[in-house]
Amino acid sequence: MEKSDQMAASLCDRLQRGELLNRDCPSREVLKRLTSRWSLLILLALEDDTLRFGELRRRIGGVSERMLAQTLRFMEEDGFVARIAYEVIPPHVEYRLTGLGHEARDRITGLADWIETNLHQIMDNRRHSSTEE
């Protein structure tokens, strides 16, 4: 492959993938939203379920109504979560993962499993670090 072809292919790859290390790349905003504690927990909590707001809040635990609503709004805007509103009284709204949400969940499940597997070692490191100071 000629140098100009390599450069064009490299540029094409970068544009398709995004440049997370570039502060002006919009992929950073997606990263920020998707990797927040609450977004990751929503992805895990919805796994293969469709849940109402209150059910989702109870499953996650510790999230305020305001933070959950804001995070769900962001996740819906980005296409990770679908909001299903039923025309009944009182209003009935459910949330479920979209195809993109399932893909993201599949990616973060490995991280969640790794954290759980290594939690004791991480906590030991924290304790050891705090005793040295």
N, C-alpha and C positions, 0 to 999 in steps of 0.2 A: 504494500500500500504506500502511495506517495505521501510526502509530508503534508501537502495541502489537503489530501483526503483524510489523513489522520486528524488534522486540526479540525476539519469540518465534522468528522464523526465525534470527536471529543466535545466540541461545542454542542452538537445535537444531543449527546448523552447528558451533558450538564444541564441543558435547557429542559430536557424531559425529567430529569431527576430532581432538579432544584439544587441550590447551593446553600445548605444550612449554615456553613461557615461565613457566608456573606451576609453582613448585617442588614442589607437592603432586600434580601430575598424574601418573598411572601411566604415561603415554606416555614420560616421561623415563627410566624404567627400561628400556623397550623400546629407546629411542634409545641408551642407554648400552650395552646388550648388542649391539645390531645394528651399531653403528658402531665397535666395538672392532676393532683391527687384525686379530685372528685371525678374527673373524666375517666381515669383508669378504673376507679371503683364502680362507676356506672357501667362501663364495658363489661366488667366481671359480673356485676349483679344481674344485668339483663341476659347474659350468656345466651340461653335458648328460651327465655321467658318474655312474655309481654306483661308489663306491670303497670299498675296505677301509680300516681305520684306518691301517695302515702305508703304503698307497699314498697316502692323503691327506696324511699327515705328510711323506712324501718330496716330494710335489708342492709343498707349501707351503714347506718348508725353513725351519729356524730355530725352529720351534715345539716346545716340550717336550711329552712325552706327557701330562703332567698338565694343561697349559694346553689342549691340543687336546681332551682328554677333557672337561674342564670346559666349554669353549666349545661343543662338540657337544651336551652335555647341556642347556645353556641354549637353544641353537638348536632342539633337539628339543622342549623345554618350550614354546617360543614358536611352534612350528609351522612353522619354516623348513626343518628337516631331518627326514627320516624315517630311523629306525634299523631295519635289517632284520636280524634274528638268525635264523640257520639252526640247526636242531637236529642238529648233527653234532659229531664229535670229531676234531680240536680245534675249539673254537667258531669260527664264521665269522660275522662281522658286517659289514654294508655300510651305507653312508650315501648318500643321494641327496636332492636338493632336492625339496620339496613344491611345490605350486602357488604358495603364498605365498612360498616361497623363490625360485622363479623370478621372481616379480614383484619381489622385493627385489633380486635379482641384476640384473635389467634396469635398475633405477634406479641401482645403484652402478657398473654398467659404464661409464656416461657419466663418472662421477667418476674412475674408474680410467684411462680413456682420456685425460681431461683432464690428470691428473697426469703420465702418461707423455709426453704432447705438450709439456707445459710444464716438464718436469723440469730441462732445462738452464737455463732462465731462473730457476727457483726456486733451483737450486744456485748460480748466479752471484750472486743476491741474498744468499744466506747468506754466501758468501765476501766480498762487498762489505761486508756488515753487520759481519762479524767483524774486518775490517781497520780499520773506523772506531772500534772500541772501544779 
